[in-house]
């Protein structure tokens, strides 16, 4: 299968007059300037020089709610991007937006210019979480937008956040199950963090909001990933992308941000798989074989899974096998 590459074009807050409690896109994305439509061509051309051949390439408008931009402005961006589709240099366009910024007129426009994927920033399907986070839309908006996007033949992505005000483990799991029922093809899981200059910072300083610990966020995400994978939904991001701003003392006030967040989650998944496989095992001198693409996660972040096994008396060796599927595992005596 060919690998995918996205050419990201960040338009932070350009199309989002509604300010959610957690949001300061400039700080989160590390983007301080907004590219103009005329800049799209040069941005794409620069990225194309660095992307290996034989990849499926998409232009991706991220950072704001693209379909909230005035329609003529949307069309200017899309026209510039569509040039590369017509020449065959890119396969399509993907963008992110809010559920309440989707309608038939918008979808017709996006279809015209080669948009292939629409990601909805749903964050939660809990009415209370949406209200306390000042999202400005309802669970029904998420469901209706998802249905329309699927009907028009777009690939549907639904992004969620965990640990928002009034969120709980149960509410986050329900959000995941709702995302499954809405027919999403992909998802992203973002732990909520406290960023400077947001309403959430004010709540935090007043003692009215406590973010998830890193340990909690990893555990919740591990369980969410298992729900999505069971239902063939691809998790294309876990945790926020590191930037110069997301550092304690700069824009990050508190919360479960870690540059190796995905590795920590995958480590926990493999911890469960390994322990289940070793149940009833009588040998202490073992070799664990897994997919060579998963061996780093199986050994664990900072080798924690290996260290834990050794602390229980196991003499363990890990080996990678290129024929194994994602979570395939074999344990044998050394």
N, C-alpha and C positions, 0 to 999 in steps of 0.2 A: 504493500500500500504506500502511496506517495505521502510524504509528510506535508503538513500545512504550515504556512507562514502568514502572519498578519502584518500589514503595514499600518501602524497606529497613527491616527491623527486626533490629537486631543483638543476638544473644544470645551474646556471647563466652564460650567455655569452659564455659557452663552445662551442656552435655551431653557434655563430652569429658573424662572422667577420665584418659584416656590422653594423656600429654604427649610429643609428637614433639619431636625435637631442635631444630627450627627455630621452634617455636611459642611465641608470647606474644601471644595474640589481643587482649588489652587494648591492648598497645603498637602492634600492627599496624593495628588498626581505629581506634584513637584513642577507643575506647569505654570508659568507666570505670564505667558503671552498667548493670545489666541490666533492661530493661523487663519488667514483670509482665504477665500476661495481660490484666488490667484496663486496662493502658495502651495496648493495641493499638488500641482504637477511636479514642482521641484522636490517636494518631500518624497513623493512616490519614486521619482527617478533616482534619488539618492539611496533609498532603501533597496531598490532593484539591483543596484550595483553590488550589494553585499549579500543578497539571498542566493543560496546555491541553486543550480538548475534542477529541473525535474521535481519542483515543489508546486503544490497548489497554493496560489497566492491570493489573498484577499486584502482589500483596502478596508480599514476598520475605523469608523468614527466613534470615538470613546470620550468619556469625561463629562458629558452633559446629556440633555434629553434632546436628541437630534430632531425629532419630529415636532418639537415645540418651537423650533426656529421659524420665523415667518416663511411662508411657502416659497416665495421668490428666492430667498436666501438658501433654503434647502436645495432648490433646483440648481443654483449656482455651484454649490459644493458637489452635487451629484453629477452635473455635466462634466466637471473637471475630472472626477474619478472615472466616469463612464468611458472616457477616451481610452483608458488603458484596458478596459474590457473589450472594446471594439477592435483593438489591435492584438488582442489575445495575450497581452502581457500579464494580466491578472484575471482571475476566474469570476470574481464577484465582489460585492460590497456588503459589509456587515456593519451594523450600528446598534447603539443602545439608546433606550428611551424609557419614558414612564408609561404605565398601563393606561392612564387617562389621556395620553396624547396619541392614541391610535383610533383611526376611523377609516371608512372606506375610501374617502378622497385621498388621504395620506397614503394608504396602501397601494392605490392605483399609481400614484406618483413614484413610489419606491420601486414598484414592479417595472415601470417604464425605463428606469435608469439602471437596472441590473442589480438591485439589492437582493441578496440571497438569504441573509440571516438577520433576524431582529431579536435583540436581547432586551427583555423587560426587566427593569429594576423593580422587582416586586418587594423584596426585603422580608416580608412576612405576609401570611394570609390570615393572621389573627387581627380581628377588628380592633381589639384593645391596643395591641402593639402598634398598629398603624396610626391610631389616634394619638397615643402618647409620643410617638416619634414625629408627629406633625407631617405625615406623609401627604395628606391632602387627597387621598383616593381611598377607595373601599376594596374589600376582597372581591366584590363582584366585578369591579373594573379590571382586576387581574384576570379573572376567569373569562370575561367577555373579550378582552384584548387578545388573550391566548387563542380563543376559538377563531377569531377573525384572521389572525396571523396564519394559523394552520389552514384555514379555508382558502386563503389566497396563495397557498403553496410555498410560503417562506419556511425556512428552518427556524424553529423557535428555541430561544434560550431564555431561561428565567433565573435571575440572580437573587440570592437570599442573603440576609444578614442574621447573625446569631448574637444574642446578648443585648438587644435593644431594650429600652425602657419597657418594663412589664413583660418581657420575654421570659420563657421558661424552657426547660428541656422538652417538655411535652408539647409546647406550642411550636417549637422549632421542628420537632419530628412531624407534627401535623402539617406544617408548611411544606416539608419535603414530600409528604404523601400527596398533598394537593398539587404540587408541581408535577408529580408523576401523573396524576389524574388529568391534568390540563394538557398532557401530550408533549411536554418539553423534550427536545432532543439533547440539549446541553444545559449545564447549570454552572454557577460560580458560587462559592461559599465564602463570605467575608465576615470575620468576627468584628463586632462593633468596637471601635476605639474612641477615646476622648481626644479630640483634636482642638488645638488652640483656635479661638475665635468662633466657636460653635455654641449653640444653645445647650448642647450636651455638656460642654465645659462648665457652664453656669450651674446646671443641675448637679454636676459632680462636686463643684466647690461648695454648694449649699448642702451637700450630704444627701441629695435626693436621687442619686444614681451611683451604683457600684458596677463597674464593668466586670465581665467574666475574668477569672484568672486564666493564665495561659494553660494550665492543666485542664480546667473546665472546657475551654474552647477546643483543645485538642480532642478531648473525649467526645464532646458533642459532634464535632466534625467527623470523627471516625465513624460514629453511628449513622450520620447523615450520608456519608460516602457509601456505606453498605446498603442503605435504602436505594440510592440512585443506581448503583452498579447492579443490584438485583433486578432493576427495571430497565436496564440498558440505556441509562441516561449518562452521558459523558460529563464528568466533573473536570472542567477545563481550567479551573483556578481554585486554589484554597489559600486564603489569606491575601492581604494586600501586597501589591508589588513594592519592594523596597525603594525608597527614594531618599535623597539627602535631607528632606524635611522630616521624614518619619523617624526621628531620633529624640529620645528623652532629652529635654532641655531646649529643643527647637519647637517643632509643631506638635509633637506627640506628648500629651499630658499623662495619659495612663491607658491601660488596656492591653489585651493579648496580641500584641504585634510581635512577630519574630521573623527574621529573614529566612529561617529554615522551617517555617510552619508546616508546609506540606510534608517534609521529611519526618517531622514529629508525628503527624497523623498517620502516615504510612507505616512508621515504626510500630505504632499501637495496633494497627490492623494485623501486622505480621506477628506481633507478640501473641495475639489471640490465636492466629492460625497455628503457630508453632506449639503453643501450650496444648491446644486441642489435639494436635498430632502426637504429642509425647505422652498423652494420657494413657496410663497403663504400660508405658515403656519400662523395661527392666534393665536396659543397658545404660551405663554412664559414659561410654566411649562411643560417640556417634558422629555421623556425617549427615549434614542437612543439605539437600540439593533443592534449588529453586531456579526459577527463570533467571538468566544472566542479567535481564533488565530490572529484576527486582532484588537482586542479592544485596545491594547497598541498603535497601529498606529492611530486608530481613535481618541483616546484622544489626541494623538500628542506628538511629542518630547518636553519634559519639559511641557507637558499638554497644549501646545499652542492652539490646536483646542478648547479645553474646555474653556480655558481662553478667547479666542476671542468670543465664544458664550456668555459667561457670560458678557463680556463688551458690548454686544448688547442687554442685558436685559434678556437673557434666564436663567431660572433656569433649569439646565440640569443634567441628570443622565445617565451614560453609563452602559450598561449591555452586557455581553457576552452570546452567544447562540451557543452551540456545533453543532446544526443542520444547521446553516446558511452556505451558500457558501461564497467564498472569499470576494466579495464586496456586499453581500446582506445587506440591511439596513432596519430597520423598526423604524418609529417614532410614538409615541403615547403620549397622554396627561398623565401627572402624576396624 
